[in-house]
Amino acid sequence: MTAISIPAHRATRLRLTPRGRRILAALAALPAVVALSLAVLSGGSALANLDDGAPAGTFATLTVASGESLWSIAEQVAPGADPRDVVDAIVRLNALDGVVVSAGQRLSIPAEYASAP
């Protein structure tokens, strides 16, 4: 009988190909990209709400009547000003999503326009 020799199993080293390195780098960077994206998104919403904490006395309030629009309110409260600027100021002060208002809605009017003759 002849003895058959079985070669000893040698441990192989892990070899990364260039493609494997790119994939590994992308996976390692993914949490940083997600965290940065969330920081940018939340920072943008914080900047959009700067007018939310307006001090008392810097605005007046009114109730929207039936058939009124922001444009008609802007012309009513500040007849000498450009209605586009007044509408923009009202939208920012009230943090409105658009320019549509409904009857009975309470709106804050910036004091600079509310005191206009």
Backbone bond lengths (Angstrom), bond angles and torsions (degrees), N, CA, C in turn:
res aa  C-N    CA-C-N  psi(-1)  N-CA   C-N-CA  omega(-1)  CA-C   N-CA-C  phi
1 M - - - 1.415 - - 1.521 110.21 -
2 T 1.239 111.27 136.86 1.443 117.99 -179.71 1.522 108.35 -100.66
3 A 1.265 115.84 135.31 1.460 120.10 179.20 1.521 108.54 -81.91
4 I 1.296 114.38 130.69 1.457 120.44 177.95 1.522 107.22 -96.61
5 S 1.265 113.85 124.86 1.458 116.14 179.42 1.538 109.35 -94.52
6 I 1.274 113.80 130.62 1.465 120.89 178.62 1.522 106.60 -101.68
7 P 1.328 115.99 123.68 1.460 116.67 -178.87 1.522 110.98 -64.14
8 A 1.288 115.66 143.80 1.469 121.10 179.04 1.536 108.74 -67.89
9 H 1.291 115.06 140.74 1.467 120.58 -179.45 1.521 109.24 -75.43
10 R 1.310 115.39 120.65 1.446 119.40 179.97 1.526 109.15 -98.02
11 A 1.302 116.13 141.51 1.461 120.99 177.08 1.525 108.73 -70.85
12 T 1.316 114.87 134.27 1.458 118.22 179.03 1.514 109.60 -95.95
13 R 1.291 114.82 148.48 1.454 119.49 177.34 1.522 108.64 -84.03
14 L 1.308 114.75 145.20 1.462 120.33 177.01 1.520 108.28 -74.61
15 R 1.296 115.81 126.02 1.456 120.21 178.80 1.516 108.48 -117.95
16 L 1.320 115.70 125.29 1.457 120.81 178.10 1.513 109.61 -97.86
17 T 1.293 113.66 131.78 1.462 119.09 175.21 1.528 108.18 -81.94
18 P 1.294 118.49 166.61 1.474 119.59 176.56 1.530 112.03 -56.38
19 R 1.316 117.01 -38.03 1.473 120.12 177.65 1.529 110.27 -64.66
20 G 1.312 117.15 -41.80 1.460 121.11 178.45 1.520 112.11 -63.51
21 R 1.331 116.60 -38.01 1.463 120.11 177.30 1.525 111.02 -64.02
22 R 1.334 116.72 -41.98 1.470 119.79 178.87 1.529 111.16 -63.44
23 I 1.301 116.76 -41.79 1.469 120.57 179.44 1.528 110.30 -65.43
24 L 1.320 116.74 -43.75 1.458 120.73 178.96 1.532 111.14 -63.32
25 A 1.320 118.07 -40.57 1.464 122.03 177.97 1.535 110.65 -65.47
26 A 1.331 116.90 -40.83 1.465 120.20 178.99 1.521 110.81 -64.75
27 L 1.306 117.93 -41.55 1.463 120.89 178.80 1.522 111.59 -66.77
28 A 1.317 116.62 -35.93 1.463 119.94 178.85 1.530 111.00 -70.53
29 A 1.331 118.18 -32.38 1.463 121.81 -178.02 1.529 112.67 -84.99
30 L 1.308 117.80 -15.39 1.467 121.31 -175.70 1.530 113.91 -56.61
31 P 1.337 121.09 -46.68 1.469 119.39 178.54 1.523 113.03 -60.97
32 A 1.325 117.38 -36.49 1.469 120.17 178.65 1.523 110.96 -66.95
33 V 1.317 117.23 -39.95 1.468 121.25 179.06 1.527 110.30 -65.43
34 V 1.314 117.25 -42.48 1.463 120.96 178.88 1.528 110.39 -64.30
35 A 1.323 117.44 -44.83 1.471 120.70 179.78 1.522 111.01 -63.32
36 L 1.318 117.63 -42.26 1.464 121.42 178.91 1.526 110.95 -64.40
37 S 1.319 116.90 -41.04 1.466 120.71 178.51 1.522 111.33 -62.41
38 L 1.318 117.07 -43.71 1.463 120.49 178.65 1.523 111.30 -64.81
39 A 1.323 117.20 -38.24 1.462 120.48 179.03 1.521 110.97 -65.13
40 V 1.322 116.55 -41.04 1.465 120.33 179.40 1.519 110.28 -66.51
41 L 1.326 116.79 -43.66 1.467 119.84 -179.46 1.519 112.11 -65.13
42 S 1.310 118.08 -43.14 1.459 119.34 -179.37 1.522 110.95 -72.67
43 G 1.312 117.84 -31.77 1.456 121.06 176.21 1.513 111.40 -66.66
44 G 1.323 117.80 -36.73 1.453 121.44 178.04 1.513 111.98 -66.67
45 S 1.320 117.22 -38.77 1.464 119.04 179.39 1.524 110.56 -72.16
46 A 1.322 117.41 -30.04 1.458 119.17 177.04 1.522 110.58 -67.96
47 L 1.325 117.28 -36.76 1.458 120.39 178.03 1.514 111.64 -69.42
48 A 1.325 117.26 -32.36 1.460 120.81 -178.87 1.524 111.80 -70.02
49 N 1.329 118.00 -20.36 1.462 121.31 -176.01 1.524 112.96 -105.00
50 L 1.322 117.83 26.39 1.455 119.74 -178.95 1.520 112.03 -64.02
51 D 1.343 118.79 -30.37 1.454 121.58 -177.50 1.526 113.13 -83.14
52 D 1.337 117.77 -4.36 1.466 120.12 -176.42 1.523 112.66 -63.53
53 G 1.306 118.86 -32.80 1.452 120.81 -175.68 1.521 111.87 -101.01
54 A 1.299 117.44 46.22 1.464 120.47 -178.50 1.523 109.64 -65.75
55 P 1.322 117.42 134.71 1.461 120.46 179.42 1.527 111.44 -64.90
56 A 1.323 115.52 152.31 1.463 120.56 179.15 1.522 109.31 -61.42
57 G 1.322 115.60 143.01 1.454 120.39 178.90 1.512 113.50 91.69
58 T 1.345 117.90 -5.06 1.452 119.88 178.60 1.518 111.90 -95.94
59 F 1.319 116.41 3.47 1.459 119.84 178.28 1.522 110.13 -153.77
60 A 1.319 115.13 158.92 1.463 122.14 173.09 1.520 107.04 -116.03
61 T 1.314 118.01 161.76 1.460 120.62 179.27 1.521 110.25 -116.72
62 L 1.328 115.18 151.33 1.452 121.27 173.29 1.511 108.86 -145.40
63 T 1.319 116.18 159.91 1.457 122.22 178.73 1.518 108.36 -105.15
64 V 1.318 116.45 131.36 1.460 122.00 -178.93 1.525 108.91 -70.21
65 A 1.326 116.53 128.02 1.468 121.98 178.03 1.529 108.78 -89.28
66 S 1.312 115.65 163.83 1.459 121.49 179.41 1.526 109.93 -61.19
67 G 1.315 117.11 131.94 1.457 122.01 178.24 1.516 114.67 87.29
68 E 1.318 118.33 -4.97 1.454 120.62 -179.81 1.526 111.11 -84.34
69 S 1.308 115.60 150.07 1.463 122.54 174.59 1.523 107.91 -124.39
70 L 1.315 116.11 169.69 1.463 118.32 177.47 1.530 110.56 -62.19
71 W 1.318 117.02 -33.33 1.458 120.68 179.80 1.533 110.30 -64.78
72 S 1.349 116.44 -46.24 1.466 119.11 -179.53 1.533 111.31 -67.42
73 I 1.321 116.73 -35.38 1.467 120.19 176.62 1.523 109.57 -65.63
74 A 1.345 117.27 -41.91 1.461 121.07 179.37 1.526 110.73 -61.98
75 E 1.324 117.07 -41.28 1.468 120.18 178.82 1.528 111.11 -67.96
76 Q 1.327 116.43 -32.09 1.470 121.29 -178.84 1.528 111.53 -73.86
77 V 1.332 117.47 -45.48 1.471 119.65 -174.11 1.522 112.80 -82.29
78 A 1.328 117.69 -24.76 1.463 120.33 -178.70 1.526 109.47 -141.09
79 P 1.335 117.21 74.43 1.464 119.43 -176.03 1.531 113.60 -64.24
80 G 1.301 119.07 -24.66 1.460 121.12 -178.83 1.510 113.99 -89.30
81 A 1.335 118.27 -6.68 1.468 121.97 -176.45 1.525 110.14 -100.86
82 D 1.316 115.28 162.38 1.465 120.97 176.27 1.534 107.81 -70.03
83 P 1.344 118.61 120.46 1.470 120.73 -177.73 1.528 113.43 -57.36
84 R 1.322 118.01 -29.99 1.474 119.98 179.41 1.525 111.18 -63.81
85 D 1.331 115.90 -40.01 1.468 119.42 178.63 1.522 111.35 -68.26
86 V 1.332 115.95 -39.38 1.465 119.93 -179.01 1.528 110.00 -67.86
87 V 1.339 117.30 -43.92 1.474 120.92 178.21 1.524 109.62 -59.86
88 D 1.335 117.37 -44.31 1.463 120.85 179.69 1.530 111.39 -61.07
89 A 1.323 116.85 -42.18 1.468 120.70 179.57 1.528 111.06 -65.38
90 I 1.331 117.47 -39.91 1.473 120.87 178.72 1.522 110.40 -66.24
91 V 1.336 116.88 -43.40 1.473 120.87 179.35 1.522 110.48 -61.05
92 R 1.345 117.81 -44.97 1.465 120.83 -179.71 1.525 111.94 -66.77
93 L 1.333 117.24 -42.98 1.463 120.42 -177.99 1.527 111.79 -64.94
94 N 1.330 116.95 -36.40 1.461 121.10 -178.34 1.524 113.05 -93.81
95 A 1.334 117.47 0.03 1.470 122.74 -179.09 1.520 110.94 52.22
96 L 1.331 116.07 47.26 1.462 121.26 179.59 1.521 110.41 -79.43
97 D 1.336 116.04 148.27 1.466 120.65 178.19 1.521 111.66 -78.09
98 G 1.317 116.83 -25.24 1.460 121.12 -179.11 1.512 109.09 -152.91
99 V 1.337 115.73 -158.72 1.459 120.10 -177.95 1.528 112.28 -107.41
100 V 1.315 117.32 9.20 1.463 120.72 -179.98 1.527 109.03 -88.28
101 V 1.339 115.43 128.43 1.466 121.08 176.32 1.522 108.06 -124.56
102 S 1.328 116.06 159.39 1.461 119.89 -179.70 1.523 109.88 -123.42
103 A 1.325 115.00 155.14 1.463 121.21 -179.05 1.527 109.65 -58.10
104 G 1.330 115.50 135.78 1.458 121.06 179.86 1.514 113.74 92.41
105 Q 1.317 116.99 -11.53 1.465 120.73 -179.73 1.528 109.36 -71.70
106 R 1.334 116.42 136.29 1.468 121.75 178.55 1.521 108.08 -91.08
107 L 1.322 116.26 129.27 1.456 121.64 179.20 1.524 110.40 -121.88
108 S 1.303 115.23 143.11 1.459 120.75 172.59 1.520 107.29 -92.18
109 I 1.328 115.32 134.76 1.455 121.85 179.58 1.529 107.03 -112.30
110 P 1.331 118.73 127.78 1.468 120.31 178.89 1.525 110.77 -55.08
111 A 1.319 116.58 139.78 1.467 122.14 -175.69 1.526 112.32 -58.24
112 E 1.317 117.47 -32.91 1.459 119.91 -179.51 1.520 111.78 -61.79
113 Y 1.347 118.11 -27.78 1.457 121.68 178.25 1.526 111.13 -98.28
114 A 1.307 117.10 -31.56 1.472 120.37 -177.14 1.521 111.46 -66.67
115 S 1.333 116.95 -27.68 1.456 119.70 -178.31 1.533 112.53 -92.60
116 A 1.353 115.72 1.88 1.474 118.62 -179.36 1.518 109.47 -68.27
117 P 1.340 118.45 147.17 1.463 120.86 -178.04 1.506 112.82 -68.34
